[in-house]
Amino acid sequence: MKLEDFYHQQLYGDCLAFWFPRAVDEQHGGFLHCFDRDGTLVDSDKSVWAQGRISWMLLTLYLEDERRPEWLAWAESGLSFLEKHAIDQEDGRMFFHVQRDGQPIRKRRYAYSESFAAIAYAAHAAATGSDRSAEQARHWFHRFTEWNFTPGLMPAKYTDVRPMIGLGPRMITLVTAQELSLRLGDDPQLRAWIDRCIDEIRSLFVKEDLRVVMESVTPDGGICDHFDGRLLNPGHAIEGAWFILEEARRRNSSDLLDLGCKMLDWMWERGWDKECGGLFYFRDVYDKPIQEYWHGMKFWWPHDEALIATLMAYRLSGQDQYLRWHMQLKDWSFSHFGDPVHGEWYGYLQRDGSLSSALKGSLWKSFFHHPRALWMCRNLARELGI
């Protein structure tokens, strides 16, 4: 079977078929997403991240694959739920976790709910021509960047004794700005954010001497030689690598292609489990013992992100090693995460690839990482003719 056909079948026959229509909450709007192996609902609470992410994924399929009216209607239900229930009226930020009917449970100190709302609204604007959705996309992007980058606005995670900054806000700002540029048109402010985030990733987090991409650094880019400061998340850095590779494609930039490939190369070397296969969740920059007890587990989303990154690197560079890595990763991932009986991927495996939990959906796992990877890999394989 051609690689393109494999990914298309996995997207439509396996992944979409598992999630819909069971994820649609006909009673309260938005999406349910905490499912057991066979699709039985385990918990009716809702992640605000998931409402934006699922809406974006459905709208992306609607825009790029087929104008199915149910996809648009379901996505609009997700956006409506966000507007009615996800916004904290006291400060204008979004919650993280709400009840099925929208009553708030939890709001986190960091802001990512806003970024996923921004891409969903941008995709809706492109799908419908809605000026209001375009305005909402820009509003939530502004709130996201304001909260993450205005000094002193977000409550500090660390004291002044040992301050650190993270890769995550820069990565997500980059990809969110890319998505808004794609759906709403070129914008100098979005370009400025893209340039800033790439520059900060390169100058602060990418360490040529150690051949590594750090997860957290001191504000001047130094390595904090303690458990939290030494921690690496290979899948996260590989995800950041494909964001930069996508910008390399858009700009036809050999410099960004080189940067993205280095990030992928180094973190593949750090992350691939040579004994059991799959990607470790955490590593230590100096190969010291790691505090987090789940460091050796295999989570679904790093494997999805690495599927994208390896095939994108092959598409842009033509280097055969990336296709070999992609096929190696594909074979391991689908044989271990995949469920041939009920479809979709499990979220969590032990180091040896055995099942840790039968969950197919949770407050973190929804219709996002996996379908995005299937959709993007299908498109890349189509471009490559394989």
FIMISE-959825 format. One record per residue (C-alpha): residue number from 1; z, x negated, y. Coordinates in Angstrom, 2 decimals. Layout:
N
+-----+---------+---------+---------+
!   i !       w !       u !       v !
+-----+---------+---------+---------+
! NUM !       Z !       X !       Y !
...
+-----+---------+---------+---------+
% end
This chain:
386
+-----+---------+---------+---------+
!   i !       w !       u !       v !
+-----+---------+---------+---------+
!   1 !    0.00 !    0.00 !    0.00 !
!   2 !   -0.86 !   -1.25 !    3.47 !
!   3 !    2.16 !   -2.14 !    5.60 !
!   4 !    1.07 !    0.42 !    8.19 !
!   5 !    0.99 !    3.18 !    5.56 !
!   6 !    4.36 !    2.13 !    4.15 !
!   7 !    6.09 !    2.40 !    7.51 !
!   8 !    4.34 !    5.65 !    8.36 !
!   9 !    5.49 !    7.19 !    5.09 !
!  10 !    9.03 !    5.95 !    5.61 !
!  11 !    9.11 !    7.40 !    9.12 !
!  12 !    7.67 !   10.82 !    8.35 !
!  13 !    8.43 !   11.38 !    4.68 !
!  14 !   11.83 !    9.72 !    4.46 !
!  15 !   13.58 !    9.40 !    7.84 !
!  16 !   12.36 !   12.40 !    9.85 !
!  17 !   12.65 !   14.62 !    6.79 !
!  18 !   16.32 !   13.69 !    6.41 !
!  19 !   17.30 !   14.34 !   10.03 !
!  20 !   15.36 !   17.43 !   10.99 !
!  21 !   15.95 !   20.24 !   11.35 !
!  22 !   19.52 !   19.71 !   10.03 !
!  23 !   20.53 !   17.62 !   13.07 !
!  24 !   19.69 !   20.37 !   15.55 !
!  25 !   22.79 !   22.27 !   16.67 !
!  26 !   21.51 !   25.81 !   17.13 !
!  27 !   24.95 !   27.05 !   18.18 !
!  28 !   25.99 !   24.64 !   20.94 !
!  29 !   22.82 !   22.66 !   21.65 !
!  30 !   22.22 !   18.98 !   21.24 !
!  31 !   22.47 !   17.16 !   17.93 !
!  32 !   24.82 !   16.84 !   15.00 !
!  33 !   24.59 !   13.43 !   13.37 !
!  34 !   27.62 !   12.62 !   11.19 !
!  35 !   26.13 !   13.16 !    7.74 !
!  36 !   27.00 !   12.23 !    4.17 !
!  37 !   24.50 !   10.80 !    1.71 !
!  38 !   22.89 !   14.16 !    0.94 !
!  39 !   22.95 !   15.44 !    4.53 !
!  40 !   26.25 !   17.29 !    4.26 !
!  41 !   27.99 !   17.41 !    7.63 !
!  42 !   31.04 !   15.13 !    7.57 !
!  43 !   32.19 !   15.56 !   11.18 !
!  44 !   30.93 !   17.93 !   13.88 !
!  45 !   31.93 !   15.71 !   16.82 !
!  46 !   29.09 !   14.28 !   18.89 !
!  47 !   28.36 !   10.87 !   20.28 !
!  48 !   26.94 !   11.03 !   23.81 !
!  49 !   24.94 !    7.92 !   22.95 !
!  50 !   23.32 !    9.88 !   20.13 !
!  51 !   22.31 !   12.80 !   22.35 !
!  52 !   20.31 !   10.49 !   24.62 !
!  53 !   19.01 !    8.26 !   21.85 !
!  54 !   17.80 !   11.10 !   19.62 !
!  55 !   16.18 !   12.86 !   22.58 !
!  56 !   14.38 !    9.63 !   23.50 !
!  57 !   13.14 !    9.06 !   19.95 !
!  58 !   11.80 !   12.60 !   19.64 !
!  59 !   10.09 !   12.38 !   23.03 !
!  60 !    8.57 !    9.02 !   22.12 !
!  61 !    7.06 !   10.53 !   18.98 !
!  62 !    5.90 !   13.50 !   21.06 !
!  63 !    4.22 !   11.21 !   23.60 !
!  64 !    2.74 !    8.65 !   21.24 !
!  65 !    2.15 !   10.37 !   17.89 !
!  66 !    1.72 !   14.12 !   18.11 !
!  67 !    2.57 !   16.86 !   20.61 !
!  68 !    4.72 !   18.90 !   18.27 !
!  69 !    6.42 !   21.63 !   20.32 !
!  70 !    9.60 !   21.50 !   18.23 !
!  71 !   10.11 !   17.83 !   19.10 !
!  72 !    9.97 !   18.63 !   22.80 !
!  73 !   12.23 !   21.67 !   22.41 !
!  74 !   14.82 !   19.73 !   20.41 !
!  75 !   14.79 !   16.86 !   22.91 !
!  76 !   15.24 !   19.28 !   25.80 !
!  77 !   18.23 !   20.75 !   23.97 !
!  78 !   19.72 !   17.26 !   23.83 !
!  79 !   19.15 !   16.71 !   27.55 !
!  80 !   20.62 !   20.10 !   28.37 !
!  81 !   23.72 !   19.27 !   26.32 !
!  82 !   24.10 !   16.01 !   28.25 !
!  83 !   23.94 !   17.80 !   31.58 !
!  84 !   26.39 !   20.51 !   30.59 !
!  85 !   28.97 !   18.47 !   28.71 !
!  86 !   28.57 !   14.70 !   28.93 !
!  87 !   29.33 !   14.05 !   32.60 !
!  88 !   32.87 !   13.43 !   33.83 !
!  89 !   33.02 !   15.36 !   37.09 !
!  90 !   35.81 !   13.15 !   38.41 !
!  91 !   33.77 !    9.96 !   38.67 !
!  92 !   30.21 !   10.96 !   37.72 !
!  93 !   30.10 !    8.73 !   34.64 !
!  94 !   29.39 !    9.89 !   31.11 !
!  95 !   31.74 !   10.34 !   28.20 !
!  96 !   31.25 !    8.57 !   24.88 !
!  97 !   32.63 !   11.12 !   22.37 !
!  98 !   32.84 !   14.90 !   22.67 !
!  99 !   33.57 !   17.86 !   20.43 !
! 100 !   30.73 !   19.92 !   19.00 !
! 101 !   31.10 !   22.41 !   21.88 !
! 102 !   31.11 !   19.59 !   24.42 !
! 103 !   34.80 !   19.28 !   25.23 !
! 104 !   35.47 !   15.60 !   25.99 !
! 105 !   37.36 !   13.38 !   23.57 !
! 106 !   36.86 !    9.85 !   24.83 !
! 107 !   35.28 !    7.78 !   27.58 !
! 108 !   34.89 !    4.02 !   27.15 !
! 109 !   35.42 !    1.40 !   29.84 !
! 110 !   31.87 !    0.12 !   29.48 !
! 111 !   28.76 !    2.17 !   30.25 !
! 112 !   26.00 !    2.62 !   27.72 !
! 113 !   25.83 !    6.42 !   27.53 !
! 114 !   24.13 !    6.27 !   30.93 !
! 115 !   21.42 !    3.87 !   29.78 !
! 116 !   20.43 !    6.05 !   26.84 !
! 117 !   20.35 !    9.11 !   29.10 !
! 118 !   18.07 !    7.17 !   31.47 !
! 119 !   15.44 !    6.40 !   28.83 !
! 120 !   15.54 !    9.97 !   27.51 !
! 121 !   14.95 !   11.42 !   30.97 !
! 122 !   12.16 !    8.92 !   31.65 !
! 123 !   10.40 !    9.92 !   28.43 !
! 124 !   10.85 !   13.59 !   29.33 !
! 125 !    9.32 !   12.98 !   32.74 !
! 126 !    6.32 !   11.36 !   31.09 !
! 127 !    6.01 !   14.19 !   28.57 !
! 128 !    6.29 !   17.06 !   31.06 !
! 129 !    5.53 !   15.67 !   34.51 !
! 130 !    9.01 !   16.69 !   35.65 !
! 131 !    9.96 !   15.07 !   38.94 !
! 132 !   13.55 !   16.09 !   38.34 !
! 133 !   13.66 !   14.21 !   35.03 !
! 134 !   12.19 !   11.14 !   36.70 !
! 135 !   14.90 !   11.39 !   39.36 !
! 136 !   17.58 !   11.75 !   36.68 !
! 137 !   16.23 !    8.68 !   34.86 !
! 138 !   16.51 !    6.58 !   38.02 !
! 139 !   19.95 !    8.01 !   38.79 !
! 140 !   21.42 !    7.13 !   35.42 !
! 141 !   19.83 !    3.67 !   35.43 !
! 142 !   21.43 !    3.08 !   38.83 !
! 143 !   24.83 !    4.26 !   37.59 !
! 144 !   24.51 !    2.04 !   34.52 !
! 145 !   23.64 !   -1.11 !   36.45 !
! 146 !   26.13 !   -0.34 !   39.22 !
! 147 !   29.00 !    0.00 !   36.73 !
! 148 !   28.06 !   -3.07 !   34.73 !
! 149 !   27.18 !   -5.49 !   37.50 !
! 150 !   29.27 !   -4.59 !   40.55 !
! 151 !   32.19 !   -7.05 !   40.57 !
! 152 !   35.51 !   -5.29 !   40.16 !
! 153 !   34.09 !   -1.83 !   39.50 !
! 154 !   34.45 !   -1.84 !   35.71 !
! 155 !   38.02 !   -2.49 !   34.52 !
! 156 !   38.16 !   -6.06 !   33.24 !
! 157 !   38.29 !   -6.61 !   29.49 !
! 158 !   40.00 !   -9.94 !   29.97 !
! 159 !   42.57 !  -11.23 !   32.44 !
! 160 !   41.71 !  -13.88 !   35.01 !
! 161 !   43.17 !  -16.46 !   32.65 !
! 162 !   40.13 !  -16.45 !   30.37 !
! 163 !   37.28 !  -14.33 !   31.83 !
! 164 !   34.10 !  -13.81 !   29.81 !
! 165 !   30.83 !  -11.93 !   30.27 !
! 166 !   28.64 !  -10.38 !   27.57 !
! 167 !   25.04 !  -10.48 !   26.42 !
! 168 !   25.00 !   -6.70 !   25.85 !
! 169 !   24.74 !   -5.42 !   29.44 !
! 170 !   21.88 !   -7.82 !   30.20 !
! 171 !   19.98 !   -6.90 !   27.04 !
! 172 !   20.33 !   -3.16 !   27.59 !
! 173 !   19.47 !   -3.41 !   31.29 !
! 174 !   16.32 !   -5.30 !   30.31 !
! 175 !   15.10 !   -2.80 !   27.72 !
! 176 !   16.08 !    0.20 !   29.84 !
! 177 !   14.16 !   -1.14 !   32.82 !
! 178 !   11.19 !   -1.82 !   30.55 !
! 179 !   11.24 !    1.77 !   29.30 !
! 180 !   11.50 !    3.22 !   32.81 !
! 181 !    8.61 !    1.01 !   33.93 !
! 182 !    6.52 !    2.25 !   31.02 !
! 183 !    7.22 !    5.93 !   31.60 !
! 184 !    7.67 !    6.15 !   35.38 !
! 185 !    5.37 !    3.38 !   36.60 !
! 186 !    5.79 !   -0.10 !   38.01 !
! 187 !    8.68 !   -0.48 !   40.45 !
! 188 !    9.83 !   -3.62 !   42.32 !
! 189 !   13.49 !   -2.79 !   41.68 !
! 190 !   12.90 !   -2.48 !   37.95 !
! 191 !   10.95 !   -5.75 !   37.93 !
! 192 !   13.84 !   -7.42 !   39.76 !
! 193 !   16.31 !   -6.24 !   37.12 !
! 194 !   14.02 !   -7.43 !   34.32 !
! 195 !   13.67 !  -10.86 !   35.94 !
! 196 !   17.40 !  -11.13 !   36.60 !
! 197 !   18.38 !  -10.24 !   33.04 !
! 198 !   15.90 !  -12.62 !   31.45 !
! 199 !   17.05 !  -15.42 !   33.77 !
! 200 !   20.72 !  -14.79 !   32.94 !
! 201 !   20.07 !  -14.57 !   29.20 !
! 202 !   18.15 !  -17.85 !   29.33 !
! 203 !   20.54 !  -19.73 !   31.61 !
! 204 !   23.90 !  -18.43 !   30.38 !
! 205 !   23.59 !  -17.33 !   26.74 !
! 206 !   20.75 !  -19.38 !   25.21 !
! 207 !   22.06 !  -22.82 !   24.17 !
! 208 !   19.27 !  -25.27 !   23.43 !
! 209 !   21.65 !  -28.02 !   22.30 !
! 210 !   23.34 !  -25.80 !   19.71 !
! 211 !   20.22 !  -23.77 !   18.86 !
! 212 !   22.10 !  -20.53 !   19.32 !
! 213 !   22.33 !  -17.36 !   21.41 !
! 214 !   25.93 !  -16.64 !   22.40 !
! 215 !   27.37 !  -13.13 !   22.41 !
! 216 !   29.94 !  -13.90 !   25.15 !
! 217 !   30.33 !  -16.81 !   27.55 !
! 218 !   32.44 !  -17.76 !   30.52 !
! 219 !   30.98 !  -16.62 !   33.88 !
! 220 !   29.30 !  -19.99 !   34.34 !
! 221 !   27.83 !  -19.98 !   30.82 !
! 222 !   30.45 !  -22.10 !   29.11 !
! 223 !   31.63 !  -21.57 !   25.54 !
! 224 !   35.19 !  -20.33 !   25.26 !
! 225 !   36.55 !  -22.13 !   22.18 !
! 226 !   38.57 !  -19.23 !   20.78 !
! 227 !   37.86 !  -16.47 !   18.24 !
! 228 !   36.16 !  -14.08 !   20.70 !
! 229 !   34.29 !  -16.78 !   22.57 !
! 230 !   32.84 !  -18.41 !   19.46 !
! 231 !   31.69 !  -15.16 !   17.88 !
! 232 !   27.96 !  -14.71 !   17.21 !
! 233 !   26.22 !  -11.45 !   16.33 !
! 234 !   22.85 !  -12.58 !   14.92 !
! 235 !   21.35 !   -9.08 !   14.76 !
! 236 !   22.24 !   -8.37 !   18.37 !
! 237 !   20.66 !  -11.62 !   19.57 !
! 238 !   17.57 !  -10.94 !   17.45 !
! 239 !   17.32 !   -7.52 !   19.09 !
! 240 !   17.45 !   -9.27 !   22.47 !
! 241 !   14.72 !  -11.60 !   21.26 !
! 242 !   12.28 !   -8.75 !   20.70 !
! 243 !   13.08 !   -7.30 !   24.13 !
! 244 !   11.96 !  -10.64 !   25.58 !
! 245 !    8.95 !  -10.78 !   23.25 !
! 246 !    7.94 !   -7.33 !   24.52 !
! 247 !    8.07 !   -8.65 !   28.08 !
! 248 !    6.00 !  -11.65 !   26.95 !
! 249 !    3.39 !   -9.19 !   25.65 !
! 250 !    3.36 !   -7.18 !   28.87 !
! 251 !    2.98 !  -10.27 !   31.05 !
! 252 !    0.91 !  -12.35 !   28.62 !
! 253 !    3.53 !  -15.05 !   29.16 !
! 254 !    3.60 !  -18.09 !   26.89 !
! 255 !    6.95 !  -19.08 !   28.42 !
! 256 !    8.61 !  -15.81 !   27.42 !
! 257 !    6.93 !  -15.93 !   24.02 !
! 258 !    8.49 !  -19.36 !   23.47 !
! 259 !   11.91 !  -18.11 !   24.59 !
! 260 !   11.81 !  -15.03 !   22.37 !
! 261 !   10.67 !  -17.00 !   19.34 !
! 262 !   13.40 !  -19.61 !   19.83 !
! 263 !   16.04 !  -16.89 !   19.98 !
! 264 !   14.67 !  -15.34 !   16.79 !
! 265 !   14.35 !  -18.68 !   14.98 !
! 266 !   17.85 !  -19.86 !   15.78 !
! 267 !   19.61 !  -16.59 !   15.00 !
! 268 !   17.66 !  -16.04 !   11.80 !
! 269 !   18.88 !  -19.44 !   10.66 !
! 270 !   22.42 !  -18.51 !   11.66 !
! 271 !   22.30 !  -14.99 !   10.31 !
! 272 !   20.34 !  -14.91 !    7.06 !
! 273 !   22.62 !  -14.93 !    4.01 !
! 274 !   20.98 !  -17.51 !    1.75 !
! 275 !   23.21 !  -16.58 !   -1.18 !
! 276 !   23.10 !  -12.77 !   -1.19 !
! 277 !   20.27 !  -11.91 !    1.19 !
! 278 !   20.44 !   -9.78 !    4.31 !
! 279 !   21.92 !  -10.60 !    7.71 !
! 280 !   25.57 !  -11.40 !    8.25 !
! 281 !   27.23 !   -9.25 !   10.90 !
! 282 !   29.22 !  -12.05 !   12.57 !
! 283 !   29.12 !  -15.83 !   12.49 !
! 284 !   31.04 !  -18.55 !   14.34 !
! 285 !   29.14 !  -20.87 !   16.66 !
! 286 !   30.91 !  -23.89 !   15.13 !
! 287 !   31.01 !  -22.44 !   11.60 !
! 288 !   34.77 !  -21.94 !   11.77 !
! 289 !   36.49 !  -19.03 !    9.99 !
! 290 !   35.97 !  -15.66 !   11.64 !
! 291 !   38.78 !  -13.29 !   12.52 !
! 292 !   36.91 !   -9.98 !   11.99 !
! 293 !   37.25 !   -9.02 !    8.32 !
! 294 !   33.86 !   -7.25 !    8.24 !
! 295 !   31.97 !  -10.38 !    9.32 !
! 296 !   30.16 !  -10.69 !    5.98 !
! 297 !   29.10 !   -7.06 !    5.71 !
! 298 !   25.51 !   -5.95 !    6.11 !
! 299 !   25.07 !   -3.23 !    8.75 !
! 300 !   21.86 !   -1.22 !    8.97 !
! 301 !   20.90 !   -1.78 !   12.60 !
! 302 !   20.59 !   -5.62 !   12.64 !
! 303 !   18.09 !   -5.32 !    9.80 !
! 304 !   16.08 !   -2.70 !   11.69 !
! 305 !   16.04 !   -4.89 !   14.80 !
! 306 !   15.00 !   -7.95 !   12.82 !
! 307 !   12.15 !   -6.01 !   11.19 !
! 308 !   10.80 !   -5.37 !   14.68 !
! 309 !   11.40 !   -8.90 !   15.94 !
! 310 !    9.78 !  -10.71 !   13.01 !
! 311 !    6.66 !   -8.56 !   13.00 !
! 312 !    6.37 !   -8.70 !   16.79 !
! 313 !    6.72 !  -12.49 !   16.72 !
! 314 !    3.97 !  -12.67 !   14.10 !
! 315 !    1.74 !  -10.35 !   16.14 !
! 316 !    2.15 !  -12.42 !   19.30 !
! 317 !    2.32 !  -15.96 !   17.91 !
! 318 !    0.22 !  -15.78 !   14.77 !
! 319 !    2.74 !  -18.01 !   12.96 !
! 320 !    2.85 !  -17.15 !    9.27 !
! 321 !    6.58 !  -17.85 !    8.91 !
! 322 !    7.35 !  -14.66 !   10.82 !
! 323 !    5.35 !  -12.51 !    8.43 !
! 324 !    7.10 !  -14.20 !    5.50 !
! 325 !   10.49 !  -13.48 !    7.06 !
! 326 !    9.44 !   -9.91 !    7.75 !
! 327 !    8.40 !   -9.26 !    4.16 !
! 328 !   11.53 !  -10.95 !    2.81 !
! 329 !   13.67 !   -8.79 !    5.09 !
! 330 !   11.70 !   -5.63 !    4.34 !
! 331 !   12.06 !   -6.05 !    0.59 !
! 332 !   15.80 !   -6.71 !    0.78 !
! 333 !   16.55 !   -3.99 !    3.31 !
! 334 !   14.70 !   -1.10 !    1.71 !
! 335 !   15.97 !   -1.97 !   -1.77 !
! 336 !   19.60 !   -2.05 !   -0.60 !
! 337 !   19.94 !    0.33 !    2.37 !
! 338 !   17.38 !    2.86 !    1.14 !
! 339 !   18.28 !    5.97 !   -0.82 !
! 340 !   15.34 !    7.12 !   -2.96 !
! 341 !   17.12 !   10.37 !   -3.86 !
! 342 !   18.05 !   11.81 !   -0.46 !
! 343 !   16.14 !    9.59 !    1.95 !
! 344 !   17.13 !    7.59 !    5.05 !
! 345 !   19.24 !    4.42 !    5.01 !
! 346 !   22.92 !    3.96 !    4.34 !
! 347 !   24.71 !    2.35 !    7.26 !
! 348 !   27.12 !   -0.07 !    5.66 !
! 349 !   26.90 !   -2.45 !    2.71 !
! 350 !   29.17 !   -5.14 !    1.32 !
! 351 !   28.00 !   -8.74 !    1.52 !
! 352 !   26.36 !   -8.58 !   -1.92 !
! 353 !   24.37 !   -5.50 !   -0.92 !
! 354 !   26.54 !   -3.00 !   -2.79 !
! 355 !   27.35 !    0.25 !   -1.05 !
! 356 !   30.40 !    0.25 !    1.21 !
! 357 !   30.07 !    3.79 !    2.59 !
! 358 !   27.75 !    6.69 !    1.79 !
! 359 !   27.49 !    7.66 !    5.46 !
! 360 !   23.97 !    8.23 !    6.73 !
! 361 !   25.17 !    9.15 !   10.23 !
! 362 !   28.25 !    8.55 !   12.38 !
! 363 !   29.25 !    8.21 !   16.03 !
! 364 !   27.23 !    4.96 !   15.96 !
! 365 !   24.42 !    5.67 !   13.53 !
! 366 !   21.95 !    8.43 !   14.37 !
! 367 !   18.22 !    9.05 !   14.63 !
! 368 !   17.54 !    5.91 !   16.66 !
! 369 !   17.61 !    2.33 !   15.30 !
! 370 !   15.95 !    3.11 !   12.00 !
! 371 !   13.19 !    5.47 !   13.19 !
! 372 !   12.49 !    3.17 !   16.15 !
! 373 !   12.01 !    0.27 !   13.76 !
! 374 !    9.78 !    2.30 !   11.44 !
! 375 !    7.68 !    3.55 !   14.35 !
! 376 !    7.32 !    0.16 !   16.00 !
! 377 !    6.59 !   -1.69 !   12.76 !
! 378 !    3.96 !    0.88 !   11.83 !
! 379 !    2.30 !    0.37 !   15.20 !
! 380 !    2.46 !   -3.43 !   14.95 !
! 381 !    1.06 !   -3.35 !   11.42 !
! 382 !   -1.75 !   -1.11 !   12.67 !
! 383 !   -2.59 !   -3.60 !   15.42 !
! 384 !   -2.60 !   -6.38 !   12.84 !
! 385 !   -4.71 !   -4.40 !   10.40 !
! 386 !   -2.27 !   -4.92 !    7.55 !
+-----+---------+---------+---------+
% end
